[in-house]
Amino acid sequence: MSKLSFFQIVILSVFGALAIGGVMIFAFVVGGSGGEGIGEVEIWGTLDAGAFSVVLRQLSDEDSRLKAVTYVQKDEATFSRDVTDALASGSGPELFILRNDYAERDGAKAVAIPFASFSEEQFQNTFIEAASPFVGGDGIRGVPFAADPLVLYWNRDLMGSAGFSQAPQYWGDFYDIASKATMKDDTNTVKKSGVALGEYSNVNHAKDILALLILQAGGRITSRDSTGKLSTALVSRAGDTQQPSESAVRFFTEFANPIKTYYSWNRARPESRQTFATGDLALYVGLASEEPLIRRLNPNLNFAVAPVPQIKGGNRSLDVAHVYAFAVPKASANREGALTVAYLLASQKPSQLLSQALGIPSARRDVLAMPLSGRDDLFNKQAIIARSWTDPDPEKTDTIFRDMIESITSGAARLSEAIQRADQAMTQLMSI
């Protein structure tokens, strides 16, 4: 029997065909709608409501059944709890947007698409590597549609004044930039920073940056055994000659050491994105989605965007990204209609439209293969090389990573000791 393509998914042993935007995909016949409609589907997410409104309006002009699909933007800080509480009370959405780092913790809320309908190989051939956390032991937990990779923002004026004409390609270049672009007074107080690394609480995306450094160094943060059980891999085991986590954490924290010539950052500085937007930071590692926000914060800022740095001599280029997927709650009042909408919006043309409206790459390989130029091409290439790790609980691991970094920069623990403690905390977290 030949393998089914991505959209040839059998739900309840019945399927129908729907053409939209010139792309033929297979939709699901919903018993409650007589096979003619999708029904009302409300989507909850944290992404921009205006972008979804534009795309849904355009798509519903081509297919009237999508007129019953609505999107509600929620607060990112309380989103996971809002979804959980609403589903428990029976008033939740028919679809919610699940981010890859929440797939392990919150994936159990979603209907898993069985591998018999959509295999792991098909998933990997359709979506970027960073979407891998959506592949669970019992099936696919979400249908990806967009990705938001890390990129490097650089201030042309500060870099030029320090003698640099281009963004750095390698992390090793940060030492020289931090030494020459950082401005301090006679008391060694930092006034302008070359690099925003070293501390945790005021470095936006600190955990993502640390994960990137560890993965680029060849390390892992978590792994699964043969039974599928998740375990910590932050500390390399006996017999390993490399300690990727140690080299990554050492590099990250060195820029907060006031006795170093490349001392550039401390916990008294404002948050790194704000510091960059005010023109007081030369290099800022942030998400692709932040580019319009930075421009709004300071329309006069002379900055550009570049790929995230790599380790010189590394075996491959690698980035990390937030990947967004449509997930159908188990408590959804319209499962079949919601799943149909998930596949429709994650198909090639709608995914491309959402990518354009949101200003971030698609999570689909075929969309990323389409030729673009300038900033969009850069963002797409970063999404293509993006990877991810399975995070057992984003809020709790954020605390573990913060404690690890702050214990080093405060002098409370040696580097190896701090990483060992973090590894132990990860083990305890995953044993709960």
Secondary structure, 3 states (H helix, E strand, C coil): CCCCCCCCCCECCECEEEEECCEEEEECCCHHHCCCCCCCEEEEECCCHHHHHHHHHHHHHHCHHHHHEEEEECCCCCHHHHHHHHHHCCCCCCEEEEEHHHHHHHHHHECCECCCCCCHHHHHHHECHHHHHHEECCEECCEEEEEEEEEEEEEHHHHHHCCCCCCCCECCHHHHHHHHHCEECCCCCEEEEEECCCCCCCCCCHHHHHHHHHHHCCCCCEEECCCCCEEECCCCCCCCCCCHHHHHHHHHHHCCCCCCCCCCCCCCCCCHHHHHHCCCEEEEEEEHHHHHHHHHHCCCCCEEEECCCECCCCCCCCEEEEEEEEECECCCCCHHHHHHHHHHHHCHHHHHHHHHHHCCCECEHHHHCCCCCHHHHHHHHHHHCEECCCCCCHHHHHHHHHHHHHHHHCCCCCHHHHHHHHHHHHHHHHCC
